[in-house]
Amino acid sequence: MTNPEPNVDKSFKRRLFLPLLILSFFAINTFAVVVNTLLVNIAGSFNVSVGAASQLLSVGLFAGLIIGIAMSFLVIKYKHKSLYVLGFAFFTGGILGSFFAPNFASMLIFQAIMAIGGAMVGILVFTLIGDVLPLKQKGGAIGLTKAALFAASILVPQISSGIANIGSWRSVLLWFIFPVSLACLVLSLLVFPSKPNTQGLTIKPQYREALKQIFLNRSAIACMAGSALLAIIALVPAYAVSFYRIAFHEPLSTAALFSSIAAVGGVVGAALAGRMVNRFGRKPLTLVTAFVCGVLAAVFSFVPNVWISVALWALCTASVGMSDTALTGLSLEQVPGFRGSMMSVQGMFRNIGLILGIVISGILLDIYLNNFYLLMVIYGTCGIAAAPILLLAKDSCKTEPIQ
């Protein structure tokens, strides 16, 4: 006869579960930052152009788009723990494969494998927060998890550049991303709740019902459309560094510092939003911050003083962190019986927004000869446009006062 699991072990697992989700979200976002930081190094090692090497991120977005469609069904049929572990197995295997990649074609394949695993984990992280944690803790948990994304933008460039100076860009994968990913994989096997409090694991597979409840729900559609528009604003950091180098003639090191300052704003904004959703509500916070980040994105590039411009960019990023956190919490409660499917479809819409944003940005910069001012105005317009769309969303959860 086996003894029941000691309460202390269960309590220990519960305490480690949220840190695991936060570390997991940090881990799956590290590679994109490494590519942005060491793009020239990666291109040189494969003897391809920088433009060609940048398609690593496009491949990742398309792979994420495809797995987002598949996950809307998989999260209904299979246990969340199994999918989570499988996702990290894909991600870890993709990292290791990229380290050994002999040519750029194989690198693209391993990037797709990595992106599939990362998308699986990313969808499940927020699904699990919605399913496992009580309502008053969800906002804070989502905020801390979203903050991990901005923290990656601060920490990863410094870590990856330091390791690359000693070894190469491949060393960054082996010495940094692989160990973090492997740790998440092991922890997911050890501390994952054996029976999460989720309807998704007990409900009989009803794929049509899941899609029906999502796509015939005006509020859910509003959340997904708003997510696609706000995803475009998330591209600001990808072009803002180049903007400061060209418009203000700043050296790369200084422009990179500006990016880190803006990322700090994102960390603070996401963390604060975790508490603010309980005080002001998910929908009001999403609406206000979406409008604010849109205005700031359109304005900061026109400010002639570089430090005021950077300060406004940091405020914009803080607003993006707040709106993204609040919108995720709002979206989780649109279809409570199918949270995993909702997060999968919303992730698909977010990837569509990112892909469209990248395509539009590239075309505009080519046609209008690096007119970053116009580009930032378009980004800002997307944020402002998201606000009236999100007015159609409903928040069925009452706010709870912070104790």
C-alpha positions in Angstrom: 0.0 0.0 0.0 1.4 3.4 -0.9 1.4 6.3 1.4 -0.4 9.5 0.3 1.7 12.3 -0.8 2.7 14.4 2.2 1.0 17.8 2.4 4.3 19.5 2.7 5.2 18.1 -0.8 1.9 19.3 -2.2 2.5 22.8 -0.7 6.0 22.8 -2.1 4.7 22.0 -5.6 2.1 24.7 -5.3 4.7 27.3 -4.4 6.9 26.3 -7.3 4.2 26.1 -9.9 3.8 29.9 -10.6 7.6 30.4 -10.7 7.8 27.5 -13.2 5.2 29.3 -15.4 7.2 32.6 -15.2 10.5 30.9 -15.9 8.9 29.0 -18.8 7.6 32.1 -20.4 11.0 33.7 -20.0 12.7 30.7 -21.6 10.5 30.5 -24.7 11.1 34.1 -25.5 14.9 34.1 -25.2 15.7 32.9 -28.7 14.0 35.7 -30.5 16.0 38.2 -28.4 19.2 36.3 -29.2 18.4 36.5 -32.9 17.8 40.2 -32.7 21.0 40.8 -30.8 23.3 38.5 -32.8 21.7 38.6 -36.2 24.8 39.7 -37.9 26.8 36.9 -36.3 24.3 34.2 -37.3 24.2 35.5 -40.9 28.0 35.5 -41.1 28.3 31.9 -39.8 26.0 30.6 -42.5 27.2 33.0 -45.2 23.8 34.4 -45.8 22.5 38.0 -45.9 21.2 39.7 -42.7 17.8 39.9 -44.4 17.8 36.2 -45.0 18.9 35.4 -41.5 16.0 37.5 -40.1 13.6 35.1 -41.7 14.3 32.8 -38.7 11.8 34.9 -36.8 9.2 34.8 -39.7 9.5 31.0 -39.7 8.9 31.0 -36.0 5.7 33.2 -36.4 4.3 31.0 -39.1 5.0 27.8 -37.1 3.4 29.4 -34.1 0.3 30.3 -36.2 -0.1 26.7 -37.4 0.3 25.1 -33.9 -2.1 27.7 -32.5 -4.8 26.2 -34.8 -3.9 22.7 -33.8 -3.7 23.5 -30.0 -7.3 24.7 -30.1 -8.2 21.0 -30.5 -5.2 19.4 -28.6 -5.9 21.2 -25.3 -9.4 19.6 -25.3 -8.3 16.0 -26.0 -5.0 15.7 -24.1 -3.8 16.5 -20.6 -2.2 19.9 -20.1 0.8 18.4 -18.4 1.5 16.0 -21.4 1.2 18.9 -23.9 3.4 21.2 -21.6 6.2 18.6 -21.3 5.9 17.8 -25.1 6.2 21.5 -25.8 9.4 21.9 -23.8 10.8 18.7 -25.4 10.3 20.3 -28.8 11.7 23.6 -27.7 14.8 22.0 -26.0 15.3 19.7 -29.0 15.1 22.7 -31.4 17.7 24.6 -29.4 20.1 21.6 -29.3 19.5 21.0 -33.0 20.2 24.7 -33.8 23.5 24.4 -32.0 24.6 21.6 -34.3 22.9 23.0 -37.5 25.4 22.5 -40.4 23.6 24.9 -42.7 21.0 27.6 -42.8 18.3 25.3 -44.3 18.6 23.0 -41.3 18.6 26.0 -39.0 15.2 27.0 -40.4 13.9 23.5 -39.7 15.1 23.5 -36.1 13.7 27.0 -35.6 10.3 25.8 -36.7 10.5 22.9 -34.2 11.6 25.3 -31.5 8.7 27.7 -32.3 6.2 24.9 -32.2 7.3 23.9 -28.7 7.4 27.5 -27.6 3.9 28.2 -28.9 2.6 25.1 -27.1 4.1 26.3 -23.8 3.0 29.9 -24.3 -0.6 28.9 -24.8 -0.6 26.6 -21.8 1.0 29.0 -19.4 -1.9 31.3 -19.5 -4.5 28.5 -19.8 -3.1 27.1 -16.6 -3.2 30.4 -14.8 -6.9 30.7 -15.8 -7.7 27.1 -14.8 -5.6 26.6 -11.6 -5.4 29.9 -9.8 -8.3 31.7 -8.0 -9.7 34.8 -9.6 -8.0 37.3 -7.2 -4.6 35.8 -8.0 -4.9 35.6 -11.8 -4.2 39.2 -12.5 -1.0 39.2 -10.4 0.2 35.9 -12.0 -0.5 37.1 -15.5 1.3 40.4 -14.8 4.5 38.7 -13.4 4.5 36.3 -16.4 4.2 39.1 -18.9 6.9 40.9 -17.1 9.2 38.0 -17.8 8.9 38.8 -21.5 10.2 42.3 -21.0 12.8 41.1 -18.6 14.1 38.9 -21.4 14.6 42.1 -23.5 16.7 43.5 -20.7 18.8 40.5 -19.6 19.2 38.4 -22.7 21.1 40.9 -24.9 23.7 41.4 -22.2 24.1 37.7 -21.4 24.2 36.6 -25.1 26.7 39.3 -26.1 28.9 38.4 -23.2 28.9 34.7 -24.1 29.3 35.4 -27.8 32.4 37.4 -27.1 33.9 34.4 -25.4 32.6 31.7 -27.8 30.1 32.3 -30.6 26.3 32.6 -31.1 26.1 28.9 -30.9 27.7 29.0 -27.4 24.7 31.2 -26.3 22.3 28.3 -27.2 24.4 25.7 -25.4 25.5 27.6 -22.3 22.4 29.7 -21.7 19.1 28.8 -23.4 19.6 25.0 -23.4 20.2 24.8 -19.6 17.2 27.1 -18.8 15.0 25.1 -21.1 16.1 21.8 -19.7 15.5 23.1 -16.2 11.9 24.0 -17.1 11.4 20.6 -18.7 12.6 18.8 -15.5 10.6 21.1 -13.2 7.4 20.6 -15.3 7.8 16.8 -14.7 8.3 17.3 -10.9 6.0 20.1 -9.8 3.2 20.1 -12.4 -0.2 19.6 -10.6 -1.3 16.0 -11.1 -4.9 17.0 -11.3 -5.3 20.7 -12.2 -8.6 22.3 -11.3 -9.7 22.7 -14.9 -12.8 21.9 -16.9 -10.7 21.4 -20.0 -9.3 18.1 -18.7 -12.7 16.5 -17.8 -14.8 17.8 -20.6 -15.6 15.3 -23.4 -13.9 16.4 -26.7 -16.2 18.8 -28.4 -14.1 20.5 -31.0 -17.0 22.1 -32.9 -18.6 23.3 -29.6 -15.3 25.0 -28.6 -15.0 26.9 -32.0 -18.7 27.7 -31.9 -18.5 29.3 -28.5 -15.4 31.3 -29.5 -16.3 32.5 -33.0 -20.0 33.1 -32.3 -19.1 35.1 -29.2 -18.9 38.8 -30.1 -17.0 39.6 -26.9 -14.4 36.9 -27.6 -13.9 38.1 -31.2 -13.4 41.6 -29.9 -10.6 40.3 -27.6 -8.9 38.5 -30.5 -9.1 41.4 -32.9 -7.8 43.7 -30.1 -4.9 41.3 -29.5 -3.9 41.3 -33.2 -3.8 45.1 -33.2 -1.9 45.4 -30.0 0.6 42.8 -31.2 1.6 45.3 -33.9 2.6 47.9 -31.3 4.8 45.2 -29.7 7.0 45.6 -32.8 8.1 49.1 -31.8 11.3 47.9 -30.1 12.3 46.0 -33.3 12.6 49.3 -35.1 13.0 51.9 -32.4 16.8 51.2 -32.0 17.3 51.8 -35.7 15.2 55.0 -35.4 17.4 56.5 -32.7 20.6 55.5 -34.6 19.3 57.2 -37.8 17.2 60.1 -36.5 19.4 61.1 -33.6 22.7 59.7 -34.8 23.2 57.7 -31.6 25.8 54.9 -31.5 24.6 51.3 -31.2 25.5 51.0 -27.6 23.4 54.1 -26.6 20.5 53.0 -28.7 20.6 49.6 -27.1 20.6 51.3 -23.7 17.4 53.2 -24.7 15.8 49.8 -25.6 16.7 48.4 -22.1 15.2 51.5 -20.5 12.0 51.0 -22.5 11.9 47.3 -21.5 12.2 48.3 -17.8 9.0 50.2 -18.4 7.4 47.1 -19.8 8.4 45.1 -16.7 6.9 47.7 -14.3 3.8 48.1 -16.4 3.0 44.4 -16.5 3.7 43.9 -12.8 1.6 46.9 -11.8 -1.3 45.7 -14.1 -1.5 42.5 -12.0 -2.7 44.5 -9.1 -4.6 47.2 -11.0 -7.0 44.7 -12.7 -8.3 43.7 -9.3 -8.9 47.4 -8.4 -10.2 48.8 -11.7 -11.3 45.8 -13.7 -9.8 44.1 -16.7 -11.9 45.8 -19.4 -11.4 49.4 -18.2 -7.7 48.9 -17.8 -7.4 47.3 -21.2 -9.3 50.1 -22.9 -7.4 53.0 -21.3 -3.9 51.5 -21.6 -4.5 50.5 -25.3 -5.5 54.0 -26.1 -2.6 55.5 -24.1 0.1 53.2 -25.7 -1.3 54.1 -29.1 -1.0 57.8 -28.5 2.5 57.5 -27.1 3.7 55.2 -29.9 2.5 57.8 -32.4 4.1 60.8 -30.5 7.5 59.7 -29.1 9.4 59.7 -32.4 8.4 63.4 -33.1 9.9 64.7 -29.8 13.2 66.6 -30.6 14.8 66.0 -27.2 16.2 62.4 -27.2 15.8 61.8 -23.5 12.1 63.0 -23.4 11.5 60.8 -26.4 13.0 57.8 -24.7 10.9 58.6 -21.5 7.8 58.6 -23.7 8.8 55.4 -25.3 9.3 53.8 -21.9 5.8 55.0 -20.9 4.5 53.5 -24.1 6.1 50.2 -23.3 4.7 50.3 -19.8 1.2 50.9 -21.3 1.7 47.9 -23.6 2.6 45.7 -20.7 -0.5 46.8 -18.8 -2.8 46.4 -21.8 -1.4 43.0 -22.7 -1.7 41.8 -19.1 -5.3 43.1 -18.7 -6.4 41.8 -22.1 -5.0 38.3 -21.4 -7.0 38.2 -18.1 -10.1 39.4 -19.9 -9.7 36.9 -22.7 -9.2 34.0 -20.3 -12.8 34.4 -19.0 -14.6 34.8 -22.3 -15.1 31.0 -22.7 -14.3 29.5 -19.3 -15.1 25.9 -20.4 -12.6 26.1 -23.3 -9.8 28.4 -22.0 -7.1 26.4 -23.7 -8.9 26.7 -27.1 -9.5 30.4 -26.5 -5.8 31.1 -25.7 -4.8 29.0 -28.8 -7.1 31.0 -31.2 -6.0 34.3 -29.6 -2.4 33.3 -30.0 -3.1 32.7 -33.6 -4.6 36.2 -34.0 -1.6 37.7 -32.2 0.7 35.9 -34.7 -1.3 37.2 -37.6 -0.9 40.7 -36.2 2.8 40.3 -35.8 3.2 38.9 -39.3 1.2 41.7 -40.9 3.1 44.2 -38.8 6.4 42.9 -40.0 5.3 42.8 -43.7 3.8 46.3 -43.5 6.9 47.7 -41.8 9.2 46.3 -44.3 7.2 47.7 -47.2 6.8 51.1 -45.7 10.5 51.5 -44.8 11.5 50.5 -48.4 9.0 52.7 -50.1 9.4 55.8 -47.9 13.2 55.4 -47.4 13.3 54.6 -43.7 10.5 56.9 -42.7 10.3 55.7 -39.1 7.9 58.6 -38.2 5.2 57.3 -40.5 5.8 53.8 -39.2 5.4 54.8 -35.5 2.2 56.7 -36.4 0.8 53.5 -38.0 1.7 51.5 -34.9 0.0 54.1 -32.7 -3.1 54.1 -34.9 -3.4 50.3 -34.3 -3.4 50.8 -30.5 -5.9 53.6 -30.7 -8.1 51.5 -33.0 -8.0 48.6 -30.6 -9.8 50.6 -27.9 -13.2 51.0 -29.6 -13.1 47.4 -30.7 -12.4 46.2 -27.1 -15.5 48.2 -26.0 -17.5 45.2 -27.4 -15.7 42.8 -25.0 -17.5 41.8 -21.8 -15.9 41.1 -18.4 -18.1 38.5 -16.7 -15.8 38.4 -13.6 -16.3 40.9 -10.9 -13.3 42.6 -9.6 -12.1 41.7 -6.1 -10.5 44.2 -3.7 -6.9 43.7 -2.9 -6.5 42.5 0.7 
